[in-house]
Amino acid sequence: MEQRLIHPQGPAFSRIITGAWRWHTVSPDTIDRLIQTSLDEGITTFDHADLYGDHSNEELFGVALKKNPALRDKMQLVTKCGIKFRSAKRPGTWVKHYDTSKEHIIWSVENSLRMLHTDHLDLLLIHRPDPLLDPHEVASAFSQLKAQGKVLHFGVSNFTRPQFYMLQKFVPFPLVTNQIEISLTHVDALFNGDLDLLMEQQASAMAWSPLGGGRLVANEREMFSKASKYNASYSQLALAWLLRHPAPIFPVIGTTKPERITEAAKSIAFTLDRQDWFEMLQWARGFEVP
Ligand SMILES: NC(=O)c1ccc[n+]([C@@H]2O[C@H](COP(=O)([O-])OP(=O)(O)OC[C@H]3O[C@@H](n4cnc5c(N)ncnc54)[C@H](OP(=O)(O)O)[C@@H]3O)[C@@H](O)[C@H]2O)c1
């Protein structure tokens, strides 16, 4: 699979990224297979967050890396921080909230490094925009982590355009992505300027829930009448629809089944015709473009 720079200053990621949000639902053996199948298919980038699986998924992934440390050099690791919720593992938190203080960002990264069994992250994202975000603190935390070599690149997730732009003004190196929900069930980013801002900044989008969390593949059958024309499955068509965008968009897939990773990887093998792309958009929205 093609590797592509997510920003001219890096990092290079696989065009499809494997997300670990749902991995606490499967066995350690299956986690080993999800990692190995991804790598076998050229999907070298893995998306995490500190809180996935009630703060357990990074650690589950780290167990696999501890067993086989040679895997680390073959992959890029992304994680996120900044959301805190009530959990037996976080006894000090009594209300769900965001924390983008310098102290928390640095603590969270150091914890993620321990959990993931690695000495650096390829990309750190602020998970959600925080109304109490102080850009000086975030910039200072990012600069310290970069200088220490603990995090190589930085970005955000679920930020609006003004929030992205504002933070970028304070951070002395590029924010390389905004990870947002984009799929045929969530097309707003194509029309509200989110993707245009990223292109202007020479950054790329990472698309979470590219199959609408599975709903798209299960329910929107009419939209996928292209399946036989492209000899492709519904999930491959849904991913090819995202890959066709020039932003570019890096879909972050969420399956817990190794064979579905193999299936997803094949979606880079064909390019949707422009009219087919628009017809799928029309079916998704229920109206033709003006
Ligand atoms: N930044 C954020 O705020 C944010 C939010 C949510 C997610 N994320 C990231 O995005 C990743 C993907 O999210 P997601 O899990 O909602 O993505 P998704 O790929 O849209 O949905 C995956 C779900 O669809 C199901 N599914 C049904 N048919 C499928 C098929 N043919 N192929 C593949 N999957 C099929 C999967 O079930 P099976 O497991 O049975 O295959 C799984 O439950 C997460 O792992 C996480 O890394 C980020």
The ligand as a MOL file (V3000), in Angstrom:
LIG
                    3D

  0  0  0     0  0            999 V3000
M  V30 BEGIN CTAB
M  V30 COUNTS 48 52 0 0 0
M  V30 BEGIN ATOM
M  V30 1 N -11.1750 11.1770 16.8500 0
M  V30 2 C -12.3280 10.7430 17.3010 0
M  V30 3 O -13.0810 11.4620 17.9950 0
M  V30 4 C -12.7580 9.3580 16.9650 0
M  V30 5 C -14.0770 8.9310 17.2280 0
M  V30 6 C -14.4200 7.6170 16.8770 0
M  V30 7 C -13.4810 6.7740 16.2830 0
M  V30 8 N -12.2010 7.2240 16.0710 0 CHG=1
M  V30 9 C -11.1880 6.3620 15.3960 0
M  V30 10 O -11.7620 5.8610 14.2070 0
M  V30 11 C -11.6240 4.4390 14.1810 0
M  V30 12 C -12.7280 3.8400 13.3830 0
M  V30 13 O -14.0150 4.1270 13.9510 0
M  V30 14 P -15.1690 3.0620 13.7570 0
M  V30 15 O -14.8290 1.7980 14.4460 0
M  V30 16 O -16.4630 3.7140 14.1090 0 CHG=-1
M  V30 17 O -15.0490 2.8430 12.1600 0
M  V30 18 P -15.8790 2.0990 11.0390 0
M  V30 19 O -14.8650 1.3890 10.2090 0
M  V30 20 O -16.7920 3.0930 10.4030 0
M  V30 21 O -16.7980 1.0420 11.8020 0
M  V30 22 C -16.3000 -0.1680 12.2900 0
M  V30 23 C -17.4910 -0.9730 12.7460 0
M  V30 24 O -18.2030 -1.4050 11.5930 0
M  V30 25 C -18.4190 -2.7940 11.6740 0
M  V30 26 N -18.5210 -3.3900 10.3360 0
M  V30 27 C -19.6360 -3.9640 9.8280 0
M  V30 28 N -19.4110 -4.4070 8.5800 0
M  V30 29 C -18.1390 -4.1420 8.2950 0
M  V30 30 C -17.3140 -4.3800 7.1510 0
M  V30 31 N -17.7600 -4.9960 6.0530 0
M  V30 32 N -16.0440 -3.9550 7.1760 0
M  V30 33 C -15.5790 -3.3270 8.2610 0
M  V30 34 N -16.2880 -3.0840 9.3890 0
M  V30 35 C -17.5740 -3.4810 9.4020 0
M  V30 36 C -17.2340 -3.3020 12.4780 0
M  V30 37 O -17.5890 -4.5500 13.0330 0
M  V30 38 P -16.4870 -5.7420 13.1140 0
M  V30 39 O -15.5340 -5.3320 14.1780 0
M  V30 40 O -17.3400 -6.9140 13.4880 0
M  V30 41 O -15.8630 -5.8600 11.7580 0
M  V30 42 C -17.1000 -2.2140 13.5170 0
M  V30 43 O -18.0210 -2.3920 14.5760 0
M  V30 44 C -11.5700 4.0420 15.6530 0
M  V30 45 O -10.9370 2.7880 15.8530 0
M  V30 46 C -10.7590 5.1710 16.2400 0
M  V30 47 O -9.3820 4.9090 16.0190 0
M  V30 48 C -11.8320 8.4910 16.3770 0
M  V30 END ATOM
M  V30 BEGIN BOND
M  V30 1 1 1 2
M  V30 2 2 2 3
M  V30 3 1 2 4
M  V30 4 1 4 5
M  V30 5 2 4 48
M  V30 6 2 5 6
M  V30 7 1 6 7
M  V30 8 2 7 8
M  V30 9 1 8 9
M  V30 10 1 8 48
M  V30 11 1 9 10
M  V30 12 1 9 46
M  V30 13 1 10 11
M  V30 14 1 11 12
M  V30 15 1 11 44
M  V30 16 1 12 13
M  V30 17 1 13 14
M  V30 18 2 14 15
M  V30 19 1 14 16
M  V30 20 1 14 17
M  V30 21 1 17 18
M  V30 22 2 18 19
M  V30 23 1 18 20
M  V30 24 1 18 21
M  V30 25 1 21 22
M  V30 26 1 22 23
M  V30 27 1 23 24
M  V30 28 1 23 42
M  V30 29 1 24 25
M  V30 30 1 25 26
M  V30 31 1 25 36
M  V30 32 1 26 27
M  V30 33 1 26 35
M  V30 34 2 27 28
M  V30 35 1 28 29
M  V30 36 1 29 30
M  V30 37 2 29 35
M  V30 38 1 30 31
M  V30 39 2 30 32
M  V30 40 1 32 33
M  V30 41 2 33 34
M  V30 42 1 34 35
M  V30 43 1 36 37
M  V30 44 1 36 42
M  V30 45 1 37 38
M  V30 46 2 38 39
M  V30 47 1 38 40
M  V30 48 1 38 41
M  V30 49 1 42 43
M  V30 50 1 44 45
M  V30 51 1 44 46
M  V30 52 1 46 47
M  V30 END BOND
M  V30 END CTAB
M  END
